[in-house]
Amino acid sequence: MSHHASARLTLILGLALALTCSIAAADGSAGAAALVREQVSRGLETVVRDTETIASDREHARAILERLYVPHADIEGIARFIAGPHWGDSEAETRTRFTKAFAEHLLRLYATAVSEYADEVAEFARHGEVEYRTVREANGRAVVRLLLQDRSGRSLSVDLMLHRDNGGWQVYDARVLGISLLRTYRASLRPRLADVGLDGISQELESRCGPARGKPGPHEPVPESRNDTCPPTQ
């Protein structure tokens, strides 16, 4: 696998875990790294098993992400962070609408990434290695580092940030090359939020996110990286 393919895989794993899922522990005493390992392994095994279907049908990829990760997700907490001060200034209905629109945007974005690179993810699952290191775990917070190495020896890492909530660990952010993906999202949306507010952003996300099934539709341009079905709000 090429270095760029490894980078894409790292981003797929890191983004999907950090921004569309939480990892809920049935046993609250389990370590954060063990839970991350379990969730990543489940995702890789699913891609290997369903590679052809995932590659040809983004909706199938979306359903997998939704089934594996969303039921226990702290999507509202992520949406609240992205919204910043606009969250407290908005009505409950507006906050709920934004949370749902942003969650759907993320599902479609990562479903596209997994679908477009299903063959590469499956190849990595069969021949690559993932090492899990606990960088820090104390006072209900943890940092788990994923070290990914393909069979050519190239390696990349991503740090997952977790906190313990109601006895379980939840991923709330990822850092790739030291850059917080959650903070990057917030910074990218901040100017537009200032112009149109949460309702305006929600409407744009709802209208711009086209069908997640099969190939992109005529109004669904995909950038060169081919990792987003929803054009970003400018």
MARKEMI-17060 format. One line per 8 residues: number of its first residue (from 1); for each residue x, y, z of N, C-alpha, C. Coordinates in nm, 3 decimals, decimal comma, always signed. Atoms other than C-alpha are relative to their C-alpha. Layout:
# MARKEMI-17060
NUM> X:Y:Z:X:Y:Z:X:Y:Z; ...;
//
This chain:
# MARKEMI-17060
1> +0,085:-0,119:+0,000:+0,000:+0,000:+0,000:+0,089:+0,124:+0,000; -0,080:-0,121:+0,009:+0,134:+0,348:-0,086:-0,011:+0,081:+0,129; +0,004:-0,087:-0,117:+0,211:+0,613:+0,173:-0,132:+0,078:+0,005; +0,126:-0,075:+0,004:-0,093:+0,812:+0,056:-0,117:-0,089:+0,040; +0,107:+0,091:-0,040:-0,315:+0,506:+0,093:+0,002:-0,023:+0,150; -0,011:+0,016:-0,144:-0,182:+0,453:+0,445:-0,053:+0,123:+0,072; +0,049:-0,124:-0,061:-0,253:+0,817:+0,523:-0,151:+0,005:-0,003; +0,146:-0,001:+0,010:-0,607:+0,782:+0,396:-0,061:-0,096:+0,101;
9> +0,052:+0,098:-0,095:-0,658:+0,471:+0,607:+0,006:+0,054:+0,142; -0,011:-0,058:-0,132:-0,529:+0,648:+0,915:-0,111:+0,101:+0,024; +0,105:-0,100:-0,014:-0,769:+0,933:+0,853:-0,137:-0,064:+0,011; +0,129:+0,069:-0,006:-1,060:+0,697:+0,790:-0,024:-0,053:+0,141; +0,015:+0,056:-0,133:-1,000:+0,518:+1,119:-0,013:+0,109:+0,105; +0,000:-0,104:-0,101:-0,922:+0,827:+1,318:-0,124:+0,086:-0,002; +0,118:-0,084:+0,013:-1,203:+1,042:+1,183:-0,127:-0,074:+0,038; +0,122:+0,075:-0,029:-1,465:+0,773:+1,199:-0,015:-0,027:+0,148;
17> +0,007:+0,026:-0,143:-1,378:+0,684:+1,555:-0,023:+0,129:+0,078; +0,004:-0,120:-0,082:-1,331:+1,037:+1,679:-0,128:+0,079:-0,016; +0,107:-0,093:+0,028:-1,621:+1,213:+1,514:-0,136:-0,064:-0,027; +0,131:+0,060:+0,022:-1,896:+0,960:+1,451:-0,030:-0,110:+0,098; +0,031:+0,109:-0,092:-1,872:+0,720:+1,739:+0,048:+0,031:+0,139; -0,059:+0,010:-0,132:-1,816:+0,665:+2,103:+0,014:-0,147:+0,028; -0,022:+0,139:-0,033:-1,691:+0,346:+2,253:-0,054:-0,023:+0,140; +0,064:+0,021:-0,129:-1,918:+0,227:+2,532:+0,049:-0,129:+0,062;
25> -0,052:+0,118:-0,067:-1,777:-0,014:+2,785:-0,106:-0,065:+0,084; +0,089:+0,075:-0,086:-1,997:-0,281:+2,930:+0,063:-0,013:+0,138; -0,076:+0,006:-0,123:-1,724:-0,313:+3,194:+0,078:+0,129:+0,013; -0,063:-0,131:-0,013:-1,626:+0,035:+3,308:+0,143:-0,006:+0,046; -0,138:+0,012:-0,047:-1,299:-0,099:+3,452:+0,096:-0,029:-0,114; -0,087:+0,031:+0,113:-1,165:-0,192:+3,107:+0,077:+0,123:-0,043; -0,082:-0,113:+0,042:-0,882:+0,024:+2,978:-0,045:+0,056:-0,132; +0,042:-0,067:+0,123:-0,937:+0,275:+2,700:+0,061:-0,067:-0,122;
33> -0,066:+0,060:+0,116:-0,682:+0,110:+2,469:-0,065:-0,132:-0,039; +0,065:+0,128:+0,029:-0,855:-0,229:+2,499:-0,131:+0,021:-0,074; +0,128:-0,028:+0,063:-1,185:-0,076:+2,398:+0,020:+0,052:-0,142; -0,030:-0,048:+0,134:-1,034:+0,109:+2,102:+0,040:-0,117:-0,090; -0,042:+0,117:+0,076:-0,870:-0,215:+1,989:-0,121:-0,081:-0,044; +0,118:+0,080:+0,032:-1,202:-0,399:+2,003:-0,083:+0,064:-0,111; +0,085:-0,068:+0,097:-1,389:-0,135:+1,804:+0,066:+0,007:-0,138; -0,070:-0,005:+0,128:-1,122:-0,093:+1,535:+0,001:-0,137:-0,065;
41> -0,003:+0,136:+0,053:-1,093:-0,470:+1,497:-0,135:-0,038:-0,061; +0,134:+0,029:+0,053:-1,469:-0,501:+1,450:-0,021:+0,069:-0,134; +0,017:-0,072:+0,125:-1,464:-0,235:+1,182:+0,081:-0,059:-0,114; -0,084:+0,059:+0,104:-1,173:-0,389:+0,991:-0,053:-0,136:-0,044; +0,056:+0,131:+0,035:-1,327:-0,737:+1,009:-0,124:+0,015:-0,088; +0,121:-0,021:+0,079:-1,653:-0,600:+0,870:+0,034:+0,039:-0,142; -0,040:-0,042:+0,134:-1,477:-0,432:+0,576:+0,055:-0,119:-0,079; -0,053:+0,118:+0,068:-1,290:-0,754:+0,493:-0,114:-0,091:-0,045;
49> +0,111:+0,090:+0,030:-1,612:-0,954:+0,503:-0,090:+0,055:-0,110; +0,097:-0,060:+0,092:-1,821:-0,708:+0,300:+0,066:+0,094:-0,101; -0,075:-0,095:+0,084:-1,557:-0,545:+0,077:-0,075:+0,038:-0,127; +0,063:-0,030:+0,129:-1,742:-0,574:-0,253:-0,125:+0,083:+0,018; +0,124:-0,075:-0,022:-2,074:-0,452:-0,116:+0,030:+0,142:+0,046; -0,035:-0,133:-0,050:-1,914:-0,163:+0,070:+0,055:+0,087:-0,113; -0,060:-0,076:+0,109:-1,717:-0,058:-0,239:-0,103:+0,047:-0,102; +0,099:-0,034:+0,103:-2,026:-0,052:-0,461:-0,121:+0,075:+0,055;
57> +0,122:-0,058:-0,058:-2,284:+0,084:-0,217:+0,035:+0,079:+0,125; -0,033:-0,085:-0,114:-2,211:+0,380:+0,009:-0,104:-0,010:+0,111; +0,104:+0,012:-0,102:-2,542:+0,332:+0,184:+0,028:-0,119:+0,091; -0,037:+0,116:-0,082:-2,420:-0,009:+0,301:+0,112:+0,039:+0,097; -0,108:-0,048:-0,087:-2,103:+0,154:+0,435:-0,055:+0,089:+0,110; +0,062:-0,088:-0,100:-2,314:+0,416:+0,608:-0,072:-0,081:+0,106; +0,075:+0,083:-0,094:-2,533:+0,149:+0,767:+0,095:-0,070:+0,098; -0,098:+0,065:-0,087:-2,223:-0,026:+0,904:+0,049:+0,099:+0,105;
65> -0,044:-0,101:-0,095:-2,094:+0,295:+1,061:-0,107:+0,031:+0,102; +0,110:-0,032:-0,090:-2,434:+0,369:+1,203:-0,024:-0,112:+0,100; +0,026:+0,116:-0,088:-2,474:+0,018:+1,344:+0,111:-0,019:+0,104; -0,112:+0,027:-0,090:-2,126:-0,011:+1,494:+0,027:+0,112:+0,098; -0,051:-0,111:-0,079:-2,068:+0,335:+1,627:-0,103:+0,097:+0,056; +0,090:-0,108:-0,038:-2,367:+0,567:+1,647:-0,086:-0,027:+0,123; +0,093:+0,019:-0,112:-2,593:+0,398:+1,907:+0,049:+0,053:+0,134; -0,051:-0,047:-0,128:-2,363:+0,499:+2,190:+0,074:+0,133:-0,014;
73> -0,077:-0,120:+0,029:-2,233:+0,821:+2,038:-0,045:+0,120:+0,082; +0,028:-0,129:-0,064:-2,210:+1,150:+2,224:-0,002:+0,108:-0,108; +0,007:-0,094:+0,112:-2,305:+1,333:+1,906:-0,035:+0,140:+0,048; +0,040:-0,132:-0,050:-2,467:+1,613:+2,104:+0,119:+0,076:+0,058; -0,118:-0,065:-0,056:-2,143:+1,682:+2,291:+0,092:+0,052:-0,108; -0,084:-0,043:+0,112:-1,949:+1,699:+1,964:-0,063:+0,121:-0,069; +0,070:-0,112:+0,065:-2,212:+1,925:+1,807:+0,009:+0,127:+0,085; -0,007:-0,116:-0,090:-2,207:+2,151:+2,113:+0,137:+0,067:-0,010;
81> -0,135:-0,056:+0,012:-1,829:+2,192:+2,083:+0,017:+0,072:-0,134; -0,012:-0,060:+0,133:-1,849:+2,263:+1,709:-0,073:+0,134:-0,005; +0,083:-0,120:+0,005:-2,124:+2,522:+1,762:+0,058:+0,114:+0,083; -0,058:-0,103:-0,085:-1,931:+2,707:+2,034:-0,107:+0,084:+0,067; +0,097:-0,087:-0,069:-2,116:+3,011:+2,174:-0,138:+0,002:-0,064; +0,130:+0,001:+0,067:-2,394:+2,970:+1,917:-0,093:-0,102:+0,065; +0,081:+0,103:-0,065:-2,511:+2,665:+2,112:-0,088:+0,060:+0,110; +0,074:-0,058:-0,111:-2,611:+2,858:+2,422:-0,098:+0,107:-0,042;
89> +0,088:-0,107:+0,049:-2,773:+3,132:+2,215:-0,118:-0,052:-0,080; +0,103:+0,058:+0,086:-3,002:+2,890:+2,029:-0,105:-0,075:+0,080; +0,108:+0,076:-0,063:-3,333:+2,727:+2,112:+0,030:-0,150:-0,009; -0,023:+0,145:-0,004:-3,347:+2,355:+2,193:-0,028:-0,064:-0,136; +0,035:+0,057:+0,130:-3,515:+2,280:+1,859:+0,110:+0,024:-0,103; -0,108:-0,033:+0,093:-3,237:+2,456:+1,669:+0,122:-0,086:+0,029; -0,115:+0,084:-0,036:-2,969:+2,267:+1,861:-0,021:-0,144:-0,045; +0,030:+0,137:+0,041:-3,142:+1,936:+1,792:+0,013:-0,015:-0,151;
97> -0,008:+0,005:+0,146:-3,169:+2,014:+1,421:+0,145:-0,001:-0,045; -0,141:-0,005:+0,037:-2,800:+2,105:+1,399:+0,070:-0,132:+0,034; -0,063:+0,126:-0,041:-2,696:+1,792:+1,589:-0,030:-0,111:-0,100; +0,039:+0,103:+0,096:-2,891:+1,568:+1,351:+0,063:+0,024:-0,137; -0,056:-0,031:+0,132:-2,771:+1,749:+1,037:+0,149:-0,025:-0,002; -0,144:+0,020:-0,004:-2,408:+1,741:+1,146:+0,035:-0,148:+0,010; -0,023:+0,144:-0,010:-2,428:+1,374:+1,244:-0,018:-0,068:-0,135; +0,023:+0,059:+0,132:-2,573:+1,287:+0,903:+0,112:+0,037:-0,096;
105> -0,112:-0,044:+0,083:-2,304:+1,491:+0,732:+0,123:-0,088:+0,024; -0,116:+0,081:-0,034:-2,035:+1,297:+0,917:-0,017:-0,144:-0,047; +0,024:+0,137:+0,044:-2,195:+0,961:+0,847:+0,024:-0,015:-0,149; -0,016:+0,008:+0,145:-2,206:+1,032:+0,475:+0,144:+0,023:-0,042; -0,139:-0,027:+0,033:-1,854:+1,175:+0,469:+0,084:-0,126:+0,018; -0,084:+0,115:-0,028:-1,698:+0,869:+0,631:-0,048:-0,126:-0,071; +0,049:+0,111:+0,081:-1,924:+0,624:+0,451:+0,062:+0,006:-0,139; -0,063:-0,017:+0,130:-1,786:+0,767:+0,127:+0,147:-0,041:+0,005;
113> -0,142:+0,035:-0,013:-1,427:+0,733:+0,252:+0,019:-0,151:+0,007; -0,012:+0,144:-0,015:-1,475:+0,373:+0,358:-0,037:-0,070:-0,131; +0,043:+0,061:+0,125:-1,658:+0,290:+0,033:+0,105:+0,017:-0,109; -0,097:-0,028:+0,105:-1,404:+0,457:-0,196:+0,129:-0,080:+0,019; -0,127:+0,065:-0,029:-1,109:+0,288:-0,025:-0,018:-0,135:+0,069; +0,030:+0,128:-0,063:-1,270:-0,040:+0,080:+0,108:-0,104:-0,030; -0,102:+0,098:+0,037:-1,012:-0,247:-0,111:+0,129:+0,023:+0,078; -0,123:-0,033:-0,071:-0,723:-0,065:+0,053:-0,014:-0,029:+0,150;
121> +0,023:+0,030:-0,141:-0,877:-0,093:+0,400:+0,006:-0,151:+0,022; +0,000:+0,147:-0,012:-0,933:-0,466:+0,343:+0,142:-0,055:-0,012; -0,138:+0,043:+0,015:-0,574:-0,507:+0,223:+0,079:+0,025:+0,128; -0,069:-0,030:-0,125:-0,446:-0,334:+0,534:-0,043:-0,094:+0,111; +0,051:+0,090:-0,104:-0,670:-0,547:+0,757:+0,066:-0,137:-0,009; -0,058:+0,134:+0,020:-0,518:-0,862:+0,605:+0,151:-0,001:+0,023; -0,146:+0,005:+0,001:-0,152:-0,761:+0,586:+0,068:+0,105:+0,088; -0,060:-0,105:-0,082:-0,098:-0,452:+0,801:-0,004:-0,031:+0,148;
129> -0,002:+0,016:-0,145:-0,046:-0,408:+1,171:-0,048:+0,129:+0,066; +0,042:-0,114:-0,081:-0,208:-0,181:+1,429:+0,048:-0,025:+0,142; -0,047:+0,008:-0,138:-0,037:-0,120:+1,760:-0,072:+0,107:+0,082; +0,077:-0,090:-0,086:-0,226:+0,042:+2,048:+0,082:+0,034:+0,124; -0,077:-0,043:-0,116:-0,045:+0,247:+2,311:-0,081:+0,098:+0,084; +0,063:-0,095:-0,091:-0,188:+0,421:+2,614:+0,101:+0,109:+0,032; -0,090:-0,113:-0,025:-0,019:+0,761:+2,616:-0,025:+0,056:+0,139; +0,039:-0,054:-0,130:-0,212:+0,879:+2,919:-0,138:-0,051:+0,036;
137> +0,132:+0,038:-0,049:-0,502:+0,754:+3,129:-0,009:+0,032:+0,148; +0,014:-0,043:-0,139:-0,601:+0,934:+3,448:-0,119:+0,092:+0,013; +0,110:-0,092:-0,033:-0,895:+1,111:+3,610:-0,110:+0,001:-0,106; +0,110:+0,010:+0,094:-1,146:+0,984:+3,357:+0,031:+0,046:-0,141; -0,039:-0,040:+0,135:-0,950:+1,092:+3,051:+0,116:-0,086:-0,046; -0,106:+0,085:+0,053:-0,720:+0,902:+2,819:+0,038:+0,045:-0,141; -0,049:-0,018:+0,137:-0,509:+0,935:+2,505:+0,053:-0,135:-0,044; -0,044:+0,127:+0,055:-0,467:+0,621:+2,296:+0,059:+0,024:-0,138;
145> -0,069:-0,020:+0,128:-0,217:+0,619:+2,011:-0,009:-0,127:-0,084; +0,003:+0,110:+0,096:-0,279:+0,398:+1,707:+0,120:+0,015:-0,093; -0,114:+0,002:+0,091:+0,039:+0,310:+1,518:-0,032:-0,100:-0,110; +0,036:+0,085:+0,113:-0,046:+0,175:+1,173:+0,121:-0,021:-0,089; -0,112:+0,033:+0,088:+0,213:-0,003:+0,962:-0,046:-0,095:-0,109; +0,038:+0,088:+0,110:+0,152:-0,146:+0,617:+0,111:-0,100:-0,026; -0,097:+0,107:+0,018:+0,337:-0,445:+0,478:+0,129:+0,045:-0,066; -0,125:-0,053:+0,054:+0,594:-0,224:+0,308:+0,085:+0,065:+0,109;
153> -0,075:-0,057:-0,111:+0,698:-0,092:+0,649:-0,031:+0,144:+0,030; +0,036:-0,139:-0,026:+0,552:+0,256:+0,621:-0,097:+0,005:+0,118; +0,085:-0,008:-0,118:+0,385:+0,371:+0,941:-0,051:+0,142:+0,021; +0,062:-0,126:-0,036:+0,158:+0,649:+1,059:-0,068:-0,018:+0,135; +0,065:+0,011:-0,130:-0,003:+0,733:+1,391:-0,112:+0,103:+0,013; +0,108:-0,093:-0,032:-0,319:+0,897:+1,521:-0,030:-0,016:+0,148; +0,033:+0,001:-0,141:-0,399:+0,992:+1,878:-0,150:+0,019:+0,017; +0,141:-0,011:-0,032:-0,754:+0,931:+1,999:-0,016:+0,052:+0,142;
161> +0,026:-0,060:-0,130:-0,881:+1,143:+2,287:-0,132:-0,055:+0,054; +0,119:+0,062:-0,059:-1,130:+0,977:+2,521:-0,028:+0,057:+0,138; +0,038:-0,029:-0,138:-1,323:+1,056:+2,835:-0,099:-0,106:+0,046; +0,090:+0,100:-0,055:-1,515:+0,827:+3,066:-0,133:+0,066:+0,037; +0,132:-0,055:-0,027:-1,890:+0,889:+3,085:-0,095:-0,113:+0,035; +0,095:+0,102:-0,044:-2,143:+0,682:+3,279:+0,061:-0,140:-0,005; -0,064:+0,130:-0,008:-1,894:+0,402:+3,326:+0,064:-0,049:-0,128; -0,057:+0,044:+0,128:-1,782:+0,384:+2,960:+0,090:+0,106:-0,059;
169> -0,090:-0,092:+0,069:-1,513:+0,540:+2,745:-0,065:+0,049:-0,128; +0,051:-0,059:+0,123:-1,610:+0,777:+2,466:+0,112:+0,076:-0,070; -0,094:-0,077:+0,080:-1,390:+0,908:+2,186:-0,064:+0,133:-0,036; +0,057:-0,130:+0,033:-1,438:+1,280:+2,139:+0,087:+0,080:-0,098; -0,084:-0,072:+0,095:-1,145:+1,387:+1,919:+0,113:-0,091:-0,045; -0,120:+0,069:+0,049:-0,848:+1,266:+1,714:+0,101:+0,105:-0,042; -0,106:-0,089:+0,043:-0,513:+1,428:+1,649:+0,086:-0,073:-0,102; -0,083:+0,054:+0,107:-0,336:+1,359:+1,321:+0,108:+0,102:-0,028;
177> -0,114:-0,090:+0,014:+0,012:+1,510:+1,291:-0,013:+0,118:+0,096; +0,013:-0,102:-0,103:-0,068:+1,703:+1,608:-0,118:+0,093:-0,018; +0,112:-0,090:+0,029:-0,378:+1,865:+1,457:-0,130:-0,062:+0,049; +0,129:+0,046:-0,050:-0,711:+1,830:+1,638:-0,104:+0,010:-0,110; +0,101:+0,000:+0,106:-0,977:+1,726:+1,389:-0,127:+0,072:+0,044; +0,119:-0,066:-0,051:-1,257:+1,850:+1,613:+0,016:+0,152:-0,004; -0,025:-0,145:+0,004:-1,100:+2,196:+1,647:+0,008:+0,051:-0,143; -0,006:-0,038:+0,141:-1,036:+2,201:+1,273:-0,140:+0,018:-0,056;
185> +0,139:-0,013:+0,042:-1,406:+2,140:+1,210:-0,060:+0,129:+0,051; +0,060:-0,121:-0,059:-1,504:+2,418:+1,447:+0,054:+0,125:-0,068; -0,059:-0,117:+0,064:-1,260:+2,664:+1,291:-0,053:+0,020:-0,141; +0,047:-0,011:+0,138:-1,381:+2,584:+0,940:-0,144:+0,050:-0,008; +0,141:-0,042:+0,001:-1,745:+2,645:+1,033:-0,023:+0,135:+0,067; +0,021:-0,121:-0,079:-1,692:+2,950:+1,254:-0,044:+0,120:-0,083; +0,045:-0,118:+0,077:-1,715:+3,219:+0,980:-0,143:-0,014:-0,049; +0,135:+0,019:+0,051:-2,030:+3,066:+0,833:-0,102:+0,005:+0,112;
193> +0,089:-0,007:-0,116:-2,186:+3,023:+1,177:-0,028:+0,145:+0,038; +0,018:-0,141:-0,033:-2,130:+3,394:+1,239:-0,097:+0,066:-0,096; +0,087:-0,061:+0,101:-2,316:+3,474:+0,916:-0,144:-0,050:+0,007; +0,134:+0,057:+0,015:-2,611:+3,234:+0,923:-0,051:-0,073:+0,125; +0,043:+0,066:-0,122:-2,620:+3,075:+1,269:-0,021:-0,150:-0,018; +0,017:+0,145:+0,003:-2,703:+2,715:+1,355:-0,109:-0,043:-0,098; +0,107:+0,037:+0,094:-3,028:+2,709:+1,156:+0,049:+0,007:-0,144; -0,051:-0,014:+0,136:-2,852:+2,834:+0,846:+0,097:-0,111:-0,037;
201> -0,093:+0,109:+0,024:-2,572:+2,579:+0,876:-0,075:-0,131:-0,017; +0,079:+0,122:+0,009:-2,826:+2,304:+0,936:-0,068:-0,012:-0,135; +0,068:+0,001:+0,129:-3,021:+2,402:+0,624:+0,099:-0,032:-0,113; -0,099:+0,026:+0,104:-2,703:+2,402:+0,415:+0,045:-0,145:+0,000; -0,041:+0,140:-0,009:-2,596:+2,061:+0,543:-0,111:-0,090:-0,053; +0,114:+0,082:+0,044:-2,944:+1,919:+0,483:-0,018:+0,005:-0,152; +0,024:-0,015:+0,143:-2,963:+2,056:+0,128:+0,118:-0,047:-0,083; -0,119:+0,035:+0,077:-2,604:+1,984:+0,022:+0,035:-0,147:+0,007;
209> -0,033:+0,143:-0,012:-2,580:+1,625:+0,143:-0,096:-0,079:-0,088; +0,082:+0,078:+0,092:-2,707:+1,420:-0,150:-0,007:-0,145:+0,042; +0,014:+0,143:-0,032:-2,783:+1,047:-0,163:+0,134:-0,063:+0,033; -0,124:+0,067:-0,039:-2,524:+0,828:+0,008:+0,013:-0,136:-0,064; -0,001:+0,132:+0,061:-2,597:+0,525:-0,211:+0,069:+0,006:-0,136; -0,062:+0,012:+0,132:-2,377:+0,421:-0,506:+0,090:+0,117:-0,032; -0,086:-0,107:+0,045:-2,187:+0,675:-0,710:-0,065:+0,134:+0,025; +0,055:-0,132:-0,023:-2,225:+1,051:-0,656:-0,100:+0,038:-0,108;
217> +0,099:-0,049:+0,093:-2,528:+1,211:-0,814:+0,051:+0,122:-0,074; -0,045:-0,111:+0,083:-2,511:+1,497:-1,066:+0,026:+0,127:+0,079; -0,020:-0,119:-0,081:-2,530:+1,759:-0,788:+0,086:-0,032:+0,121; -0,078:+0,047:-0,114:-2,286:+1,577:-0,565:+0,147:-0,011:-0,037; -0,139:+0,006:+0,043:-1,934:+1,674:-0,673:+0,089:-0,057:+0,109; -0,094:+0,058:-0,096:-1,652:+1,481:-0,509:+0,137:+0,057:-0,028; -0,133:-0,056:+0,021:-1,314:+1,651:-0,458:+0,100:-0,108:-0,034; -0,101:+0,096:+0,044:-0,991:+1,489:-0,571:+0,025:-0,108:+0,102;
225> -0,022:+0,099:-0,104:-0,948:+1,320:-0,233:-0,114:-0,099:+0,010; +0,116:+0,088:+0,008:-1,293:+1,166:-0,288:-0,040:-0,053:+0,137; +0,033:+0,045:-0,135:-1,370:+1,159:+0,082:-0,117:+0,076:+0,060; +0,110:-0,077:-0,057:-1,678:+1,375:+0,113:-0,113:+0,008:-0,100; +0,114:-0,012:+0,087:-2,024:+1,348:-0,036:-0,069:+0,133:+0,016; +0,065:-0,128:-0,027:-2,126:+1,682:+0,112:+0,100:+0,112:-0,022; -0,092:-0,111:+0,020:-1,957:+1,994:-0,027:+0,009:+0,083:+0,127; -0,014:-0,075:-0,125:-1,815:+2,196:+0,264:-0,068:+0,134:-0,007;
233> +0,057:-0,133:-0,005:-1,991:+2,507:+0,375:+0,110:+0,103:-0,004; -0,103:-0,102:+0,018:-1,796:+2,813:+0,273:-0,042:+0,127:+0,072;
//
